[in-house]
Structures are given as C-alpha cells and as structure tokens.
Amino acid sequence: MSTDIRLKEQLPDLTRRIVETYQRGLPIHHLGHCPLPNYDTIISACEDLKEILYPGYRRREHLHLGNVTYHVGDLIDGLHDKLTTQIGRALRHIVAAQRSASDQGMPPPPLPSSVRECTEEADFEALGQAKAIQFLERIPEVRRVLATDVQAAYDGDPAVRTLDEVIFCYPGLEAVTIHRLAHLLHRLEVPLIPRMMAEWAHSRTGIDIHPGATIGDHFFIDHGTGVVIGETCEIGSHVKLYQGVTLGALSFQTDDDGQLIRGTKRHPTLEDRVVIYANATVLGGNTRVGHDSVIGSSVWLTRSVDPRTTVVLERPKLRMRGESPEPSADWQI
C-alpha cells in the first residue's frame, strides 16, 4: 500500500494550530529567552565525573600512576569549561524566571543569594566559573565518602565478592554517586542542574533521591528499585535501605492563598545505623528514627521511634484457595 501524498496537505494547517498553542500563554515552552542548561552536556559532565571518581572502571583502560595525572587533568579542564557555561546559564535562567513570574502575577522562585546583584552577562559567566571551581575542589572529599559507600555495600551484602563488583554493578552506588555530586551543587545554590542530574540517575536506577537530601557516610541501598528519598531528609551514617523504601512527606502545608509552602522540613530524619527493610514507608518532617533502630518490611510509620527500637507488622494471616490436599505419608518429596 503506497502513501497518499494528499494527506500531507494537512500538515501546514496542523503546524499552524500547534504554533498557536505557543501564543496562548500555556507556560510549557521556552522561546525567545536565554538558553537553558543543555541536558546532553550535563549528562556528559556526569560521565566525566564518574570517570574521575572511579578511574579505570569506565571509559579509559590501561590507566596507571604514570598516566592518570594527564587523564584526570584533561577531564578536569573540560569539566571547568562545561560547568562554567552550564551553571552560568542556570543562574541567568532563574533570574529571568523570577522576573517572568512577577510579570504574570505568579509566585516567583527563590533567588540564590549570589545572583541578586547580577545584572550583566559577564556577571553570570564569572559566577558560574566561581561555583564550578568550588564544586571541583570538593571532588577529593566526595571520593573519600564514596569509598565508604562502596565498603558499606561490600560489608552489607553477602552476595558481593569484590569491591569491583559493587562499582561495576550496583545501582544503589550509581544513584548515591550522582546524588553526592548533585547535593554539592544544591548546596552551592545552583538551580536546575542538580535536579537534572538526580532525575537522570532516577531513570537509570529506579532510585529517586532529591539533591537536597543530606546523607551521611557508609550509606547502602540494597537492590534499590523504587526507593524514594525526599528533599528535606536527613540521614546519618551507616544507614541501610532496601528496595521500595519511601522517606516522604506526610502532608503539604499551604498559605492563605492555597499555595504550597516550600522550604519547610517535610521528610523524616534517620539517625546512625538505622536499617529499613523492603517497602517500608516513613513519613513526616517531625518523624525521627532513633539510632540503631530497625524498621521492618511494609511498615507504615508516621511518628518518631526511640533509639534501638524494632518496628514490625504483626504476622499476617495467609489464606489460600484451591490448595492441593496434604501429601500422604508415602509421597516422596
């Protein structure tokens, strides 16, 4: 069956109708404004950063102490340029977004303190470079903390044979690696980019960690799929989570106009050496799980528990229909 060329005559009218939707005030386009951070460039920077954090595991083979300095230096130089441009774009955009929101009578997004005096293109470029350098300066410390996360996975999972297996294969480490980088940018008040990084890791691993969450060292997510960690979570050291765990908000406060109140403590706090098993849900900014506590599978927890507490559901009752009769004594099993 051949295509009907006459049907293509509808396409110009379709194009016109689509473009008309851009002119009706629907706020889901970015036309005629300063450029946004480029998604592909941000992901490329993440891959470069992982190459620095875990040299020899990813793209470049045959690295040794004789050539690794050149390799890392080349990556750092490229990251400086990428991040300077992309952070500058993000800062410029948030200023433009605030002005646009004010013009439209919408609640404006909060401005980072560092951009309140910026008025010129050169200001954003210089500030982007300053924040890029501050970020890159923290890479040695990030490597130190990630080494504890790798060790926590090895110590916490008997299925692991080597540290290399953790670095190559574990989605929990992948998600936590990107989180620790995104969290640094979040603390530097860089808009957009930390969320772009977090959602990229989410799409790859099934683990959703907001870059605002604070996480201590020796952190291990086992299996990982379906884990959610909210923006204002505070997690201590030596904490272990299993798949399906949600550390979320119990409710959302609103102001007199019905708008969500942002920036409040909405998510729980886990103290040191807490273990939370699969599909447990812990909610609320006032909820604190004391150190050395264990939260069992499928628990729904909305209030604080004291240190060294074990929280479990009562044993459920199973009911099965259509079961086979009990095997007789002469059956061989």
N, C-alpha and C positions, 0 to 999 in steps of 0.2 A: 504494500500500500504506500503510495507516494504522498508526500506532504502537500497540503493545499496552500499555495502561495497567497491566496486571497485572505486567509486568516491572519497573515502578518499585517494586513492593513489596519487591524485593530490596535496594533502596538503603539503608534504615536498617540492615540487618544488615551490609552492606558497610562503611558508615560506622563501625559499632561495631568491626569487625575491623581497620580501618585505625587507629583511635584506640588500640586495644590494642597495636599495634606501638610507639606512643609511650611506653607504660608498661613496655616490656620491656628498657629500658636501651640500646636502639640509639642511639648518640650522634650522630644526624644530625637533630636538631631543636633549636630554641631557644625553649623555652616557659617562661614564668614567670620570666624573667631580665630584667636591664636591657636596654634597647633597643640594638641593634647600629647601626653606621653605616648610613644609608639609601643604597641603591645609586643611586637616581634623583637624590638630592641631590648625591652625589659626582660623577656624570656632568655634572649641571648646573654644578657648580663648575668642572669641566674645560673645559666650553664657555665659561664666563665668562673663565677664564684665557687661553684661546686668543684670545678677543676682545681682551683686553688686550695679549697678546704680539704679535698681528698686527692692529692696528686698521685698519678699513676693508676687510678682506678677507672678513668673515664676515657677521654678522647686521646690523649697523648700517651704513647707507650715508651718503654725504654728510658724512663726518667731515672736519674741518679743524682747524687750530690754534686757531681761535676757539671751538670747542665740544667738543674732545676732552677737555679737563680735566674738564668736567662729566660726560661719559660715563664716563671711567675712574674718576672719584671715586665715581660711583654703583655701578659694578661692584665696586670695592674695598670699599665699605661693605657690600654684600650678601655678598661673599666672607668678610669678617670674621665676620659672623653665622653663615653656613653652616659655615665651617670650625671656629669655636669650638665649636659644638654637636657636629659630627661627630667632631672629634678628641677632645673630652671623652668621647663615647660609646665610641670605640675604646679609650681608656686605661682607662675603667671596665671595659670588657669583658675586657681582658687580665688585670686583677687578678682578676675573677670566674672566668675560665677557669683561672687558676693554682690558685685555691682548689678549684675543682671537680676538677681533675686530681689534686691531692693527696688529696682525699677518696676518689677512685676508684682510687688506687694507680698512676696513670699518670704518666709523666714530665711535669712542669709546663713550660709555655712560659716562656722567659726574660722577666723583667720589665724594662721600661725603667727606668733609674736614677732618672728623675724622678718615678716614681709609687710608689716604695717607701714613702714616708711618707704617701701619700694615704689617708685613711680616710673622708672625708665627701664628699657630692655636690658641695658648693661647691668642694672641692679640685680635682676633675676638671674642673669648668667653668672655674676660674681657670687651671689648667694648659693646658687646651685653648685658651683665649684667648691665653696667652703663646706657645704654639707656633704658633698661627695668625699672630700678628704677626711672629714670627721668619721664618716662611715667606714671608709677603707682602713683607717687607723685602728679600728676595733677588730679586724679580722684575726689577729693572733689570739685575742681573748675568746672569740667565737670558736676557734679551733680547739682551745682548751676545754670549753664547755661541751662541745660536740664529742670530744674524746670520752667524756664521762657518760654521755648518752649511748655511745657505742658499747661501752663497757657494761652499762646497765642492761642493755638488750642481751648481751652475752651471758651475764650473770643471771638474768631472769627467765631465760628460755632454754630448757634442756635440749631442744631440737637444734640449737645453733652449734656448729662445730668450730668455727673460727670467727675472729673479728671481721675478716674479709667478707664472710657471708652476710654479716649484718650490713656492711656498707654497700655491697652489691644488690642485695635482695629485699631489704626490709622497708616496706612503705612507711612505717612509723618514723624511721630515721629520715627518710626523704622529706616527709611533712615537717618534722621538727627542724631539720636543716634550713628549709626555706623560712619557717616561722622565725627562727632566731635572727635571720638576716632582715626579714620584714619588720620584726619588732624593733630592731635598731633604727630603721628608717622612720618607723612610727614615733619613736621617742625623739627623733630629730625634727618632728613636726612636718614631715614630707607628706603631702596629700597624694591620694590616688594610688601611687606606686606600690605601697605595702599591700593594699587590697588586691591589686592586680597580681602580685606575687602569690598571695595567700590563695586566691581562687584558682590560679594555675596549679598550685600544689594540690588543692582540693580535687580538681578534675583528674589529676594523675593518680591520687592515692585513695580517694574517698574519705579523707580526713579533713575536717573543716576547722581550722584554728584561726580565730581573728587575730590580726597582728598586734592588737592592744593587750592581749593576754600576757601576763607575767608568769614565766615558768622557770623553776629552779633547775639545778644541775641533776645529773643521773636520772633523766626522765625517759620513760619507756612506754610506748604504746604497742601492745602485742596484737597482732593481726590487723587491727586498725579500722577496718571498713565501718563507716557510719559514726565515727567519733565526732562530736561537736564540742568545741571549747569557745565560750563566748568572750566578748571584748574585755570585760572587767574581771575575768577570772584571775585569781592569784593562786599559784600552785607552788608548793615548796619543793624541797629536794628529795630525791629517791622515791618519787611517786610513780605508780604503775597503773595504767588504764588498759582495759580490754575493749574489744570491738563493741560498737553500739552505745558506748557511754555518752551521755549528754550532760554537759555542765552549762546549764542555760538560765534564762531569766524566768522568774515566777509570774511577773506581770509587768506592764509598762505604764509608768505614770504619765499623765497628760496635764497640760497647763489649762488655764481658764478658757482658751480658745480651742481646746481639744487637740492641740499639737503635742506630739511625743516630747517628753523632757529627755534630752540627751546628756551624756556625760556623767550620769549617776552610777553608783555601784549596783549592778543588776545581777551579777553572776557570783557563784559561790567561791569560797576560799578553801583550799585543801592544804593542810599543814604537812610537815615532812613525813615520809614513809607511809603514805596512805595508799591502799590498793582498792581499786574499784573494778568489780567484775562485769561481765558482758551485759549490755542492755540496761544497766542501771541509769537512773535519771536523778540528778542532783540539781535543784533549782533555788534561785533566790540570792540576792546580794547580801542578805543577813545570815545566810547559811554557812556555817563553818564546820568542816570535818576535822576533828582533832587529830593530832599526830599519832601515828602507829595504828590507825583505825582501818577496818576492812568493811567495805560496802558490798554486799552480795549481789548476785545476778538478779536483774529485773526489779530491784528495789526502786521505789519512788520516794525520794527524800526531799522535804521542804523545810526542815528545821535542823539546827545545829546538833552535833553529837560530840560528846566528850572524847578526849584522847583515849586511845587503847579500847575503843568500842567496836564491836562487831554487829553489823546490822544485816539481818537476813529476813526473807519472807518465811512464813510458816510453810511446812511441807505441803505442796498442793496434792489434791486427790485426783488420780488419773481414772478416767472411765473409758473403756474400750468396747466397741460393739463389734459383733461378728468374730469374736476370738475363736481360734481353734480349740477343741477340747484339750484338757490336760493330757500330756503324753502318758501312755501306760508304762508300767514298770519294765516291760520287755522291749520298749523302744530304745534304739541305740542313738545316742547323741554324741 
